[in-house]
Amino acid sequence: MEKKYFYFQPQYVDKFKCDGSKCDAHCCQGWNIFIDAKTFEQYSQLDSREIVQHMEFYPDREEYLITLNDKRQCPFLNENKLCRLQLKFGEKFLSKTCATYPRVTNNFGYFFERSLILSCPVAAEMILFEREPMKFEFVHVPEKIHSLSGKIAMQAIQATDELKEHVIEIQVAMISILQERTLTLDGRLIVLGFFLDKLEEIFSDFDADSLTKLIAAYESKTFLAEQVPLMIQSLNFDAEKFIRLILAVLDKVYDGENRFETARDKKFMGAVVDVFKFNSDEKNIVANFKALAEARKNFLTTCAAFLENFLVNGLFINILPWKFEGSLAQNFATFVTGYKIFELATFSVWFKGMDSKENLIELAGWFVTRFDHTSEYKQRIFEYFTDKDEPFALMESLLEGRD
């Protein structure tokens, strides 16, 4: 009997189907495309040398790199942006990289998780524009599918084996908080912050019963009606602190680099600069941010499902609160700050009338490529919070609790 593997995943994963006609070839353009040795061996046994002549061996990785053409595209794309190798020889001739993208698989020892990254426009359209809350499922994946994942990333969760057994129920609780549509998006993030604060206390001296009680409390309708309003009202949002923090983080993220390095940087970061006057002094930026309060409120109502789906997918694919080695508070602050940068960019294109589905998909692709694909920018945000004593206290600088 073929071996099967236990996976936890959003339901959209099994619905995904690559469509090169809708894709601007993010997965085959501008990125390093590595080919595993086994696939290269398959290619080298074919009659035509047209394939292997486009590949260069990298001994440090023991893999081969596809040499992109003058347009920085994979040489095996046809005029419809479909893979000529797959069309001619079948899916079994795809490398592990090509066969799995945009799927991301994480291994937690006891189980696997699989989701889709938003840099793929087909995946982004499927995920972000769904009006209903994202649904998750448990599935058993056969060996032939599981094996495509290749060297599955082992996540460095700072927890005992006993705690790792509870990862899924913790994730489900966090997703439930982010999908609580009786609250604003910032309200949900505030509640998530309080949840993670309590969770960190439990992690310091792990007790399964305490974890069960914490999750049950946050799922309680009484808790939602009585305690959540107190959490939200306890925060006094300060626009000056918010702008100061965002500007400081962006300086850390770009680290002196040209902020408009690519065309999409110019398009989306340029929109933020233009709408919020980020090229003026701090006082003017704050005044403009406050002046746009009503427009931002309308935007958050109009795009609530889009932003919720972005948050939920980001939480799951980046395994909050274990993305980076450090405290849960630092991971949470990094997650929220990254989201706030995305929110500012999304509002800016919405405010400027650039909010077509195509533009929003491109925006999501730009953001996750910049901030999630290599994790370099998110790592810089995390480093910004490493010397902050109370990252949870920064919620007042990031989240608007009161209307």
N, C-alpha and C positions, 0 to 999 in steps of 0.2 A: 504494500500500500504506500502511495506517495506521501511523503512527509508534508504536513501543513504547519503554517506559522500563524500565531495569534496577533492580529492587528487592530488598532483603534484608529479610526479615521473619520473625516467628514464624509457625508454621503456623496458629495460631489465628485470624489476621487474616481469612483468607478464609472461615472458618467462622462469623464473627460475623453475627448478624442482630438488628436492633433489635426489642425486645419491650416495648411500653409497658405491658402488663399486669403485668410483673414489675418495672417501674421506678418509683422514687419521683420521677422527673422531675428528676434532678439537672441534666440538660443544658437543661432548660426552666424552671427554677425558681431564682430568686435570683441568677442570673448575667446579665451584660449579653449580649444576643443581637443581634449586628450583622448587618445585611443588606447585601450588596454592591449597588452601583448597578444592575448588569445585572438582578439578581433583582427589585429594586424596580420597574424598568421593566416587567418581566413582570407584576408584581402590579397596577401602575397601569393596565394595558391591559384588565384584567378588568372585567366589568360592575359588580360590587359594590365600593363604597367601604369596605365593612366591613374590608377588609384594610389598605389604606394609612393609614386613620385611626388605626391603632395604631402608626404608625412616625414617628419624629422624625429629621430630618436632622442629621448631625454633620459640619460642613464640614472640621474638622481631619483627619478620617479619610476624608472623601468617602464615607461610608456612612450607613446608616439604622439607628437603634436601635429595637427593638421595645419598646413601653411595656407593662410587666407589669401584671397586674390586681391587685386588692386582696390576693390571696393570694400575691403575688410569683411568679405563674406566667405562662407564655406564654399569651396570650389565645386562641391557636389550638389548644390542647389540648382534646380531647373528654373525655367522662366516663370513658373507658378509658385516658386519658393517651396517646392517639395523636394525631398531627398531622392536623388537619382539612384543611389545605392539601394535604398529600400524598395523603390519602384521596380528595379531590375532584378534584385536578388532576394527580396523579402525581408521581413522584420528581423529574422534571425541573424542577418548580416550587420545590424546596427551595433555600434559599440555600447558599452554599459552607460556611458555619458548620454549618448543620443537616445537610447531606448528608455531611460528613466526620466529625463527632463520633461516637464517641469515638476516631476514628483520629488518630494523630499522625504527621506525615510530616516527615522531615529530609532536607535536600539536602547532599551532600558533594562536589558537583561532578562526581565520576565516577559516582555512583550515588545512589539514594534509599533511605531506610529508613522502614518503616512499622510501627506497633504500636498498641496500644489502651491508653487511660488507665483506671485502676481507679476513677475517680469514677463511671463507668457501672456500675451493679450487674449488668447482664447480662454485660458483659465481665469484671467481677471474679469472678463465679461461674464463668465458663468458664476463667479463667486460674488462680485461686488454689487451686481444689479438684481440679485434675488431679494424679493420683498419680505419673504418669510424668514424667521430666524434660522441660522445655519444648524443643520442636524448632524449628529454623529452616530456612528455605529461600530459594532465589533464584527470583524470578519475573519475567516480563516483563509489564508493565502497559500496556494500550492507552491511547491518547491520551484517549479519552472518560472513562476512570476517573481517569487521572493528572491531568487538568485540573480535577477537583473539588477538588484540594488548594489551588487558588488560589495565593496568594503563599506559596510554600513557604519555611519558615524556613532561612536560611543560617547554619550553625553556625560560630562563630569559633574553629575549631581552630587552636591555636598550633603550626603545623607547616608544613613545606615541602610543595609539591605532590607531591614524591617520597614523603614520609611518608604523605600522605593516601591514596596508593594501597594502603597496608597497613592501613587502618583496620579492615576486615572481619576480617582474620586476627587482629588484636589483640583485637577483640571476641570472636571465637570462642574464643580462648585464655582470656580472662577468664570467659566463660560456662562453659567446661569446668571451670575451677577451682571456681566456685560450685556446680556440679552434681556434684562429687566426693563421693559419698555415703559413702565410707569415712571421711570426716572430719566432725567436728562443724561446725555453721555458723560458729562463731567460728574454728575451725581453718581453714576455707576462706577466711575474710576475712583471717586472718593471712598465709596463702600469697599471697593476692591483693595484700596490702600489700607483701610482698617482691618480687613480680613487678613491681609498679608502680614500686618503688624502683629496680630495675634498668632498667626501661623509661625512666625519667627520665634516667638516665645515657646511654642510647642516644640519646635525643632531643637531648641537649646537643650531640652531634656525630654526626649520624645516619649509620648504616651498616646497610644492608639485610641484610648477612650476619650481623651481630651480632644483629639482631632475629630472624632466622630461627633462629639457634642458641638464643636465649633461649626462644622459643616451643617449639622441639623439646625443650629440657631440661625445661620444665614439663609437657610431655605424656608424658615418659618414665616408665615404670613403675619403673625403678630410682631415678629422682629422687624419685618418690612414696614409695618404700619407705625410702630412705636419707636424703634431705635434708629432706623435709617434717617428719618427727618432730623433727629438730634445730631447725627454725624454730619449731615450736609450743612445744617445751620451753624455748626461749630467752626466752620471755616469762613474767614473773611478775605475774599479774593482782593488782591492788590495789583492793579494794572501796572503800576510803576515797577513793582518787583517782577512781574511777569515779563515785561519787555526787557528789563535788565538781565534776567536769567536767560531768555532766548538769545539775546545779542551775545552774551558771554559764551553760551554753548556753541553758537554758530562760529564764533572766533576760534573756539577749541576744535570744532569739527574740521574747518577748512585750514586751520593752522598756517595761515599766511598764504594759502594757495589762491589762485585766481578763482573766484566764486563762480564764474561763468565759463568753466573750462570746456563744456560741450554745448551743443545747440539746445539740448533739453534743459541744461542748467540755466541757460539764458532765458528760455521760455518760461520755466516754472519758478525758479528763484527770482528771475527778473520780474515776474508778476507780483511776488511778495514784496519786493523792494518798491515797486511802483504803487501798489495799493496802500501799503502801510508806511510809505515814505522812509524805508530803512536806510536811505542814503542821506537822511537829515540828522539833526541832533536828537538825543534821547527824549527831550521834552516834547518835540514835535511828533515823534513817533507815538508817544503815549497819548497825546491829545488826539491824534488821528485814530488810534486804536479805540479810544473811548467813543469817538464820534461815529464809529462804525458798529456800535453795540447792537442797534436794532437790526441792521443788515445781517450781522453775524448770527443773531437769534433766529432770523428767518431762514438763513442758510442751514443752521443746525437742525431745524425742523424739516426742511425740504430734503436734505441729504442724510437724514438720520440713519436709514437702513444701510446706505452705502458706507457710511463711516463705521457703523456697528460691525458690518461684515469685515471691513478692513481690520478693526481692532481684534475681533475674535480670531480671524485667520492669523494675524500677527502674534497673538498670545500663544496659539497652538503651535505654529511652525517654529517660533523662537523659544519654545518651552519655558515661558515665564513661570516661575521666577528663578530659573536655573540657567539662563543663557550664559552669564559670565560668572567666573569664580569670584565670589564676594557675597555680601549680605543680600538678603531678600529686598531690603530697603533700597539698596543701590540698584539692583535689577529693576525694581518697580519704578524708581525715578527715571532710569534710562528708557524704559518702555513708554512711560507717559510723555517724556520730553520728545522722544522720536515721533510719537503720535501727534503731539502739538505742532511740530514742524510740518507734518503732513497736513494737518487740519488747516494751518495758515495758508499753505500752498493751494489746497483744494478750495478754500474760501476765495482766495485771490483770483483763481481762474473762473470761479462761479460769478464773482462780482464783476469781472471784466467781460462777462458774456461768452467765455471760452469753455462753457460747461457741456459741450456735446459729449456723447458717450465715447467717441473716439479720443477726445482730449483727456477725459477722465481716466480712460484705460491707459493712455500714454503716460499720464501723470503718475499713476500707481506703479507702472513699470519703471519709470525713472527713479522713483523713490526707493523701491525695494532693491533695485540694482545698485544704487548709491549707498544705501544704509544697511541692507540686509545681505546682499549676495556675497560680499566678501567680509562683512561685519566690521570693516575698518572704521567707518564713520560711527557706528553704534559703539564700538570699542572706545572711541574718543569721548563720546558722551558719557559712557560708564566711568572713564578715568576722571572726568570732570567732577563726578560725585564721590570719588574715593576719599577725598580729604574733607568731605562735609560730614559733620558729626550726626546730624539728624535729617537724613534724606526725606523721611516721611513728613517732616515739618515743612518741606518745600512744596507740599500740596497747596498751601495758600498762595504760592507764587505761580502755580500752574493751573489750578482747577477752580472754576466758578461754581460755588455751592449754592449761593443764594441768588434768586431771580432779581 
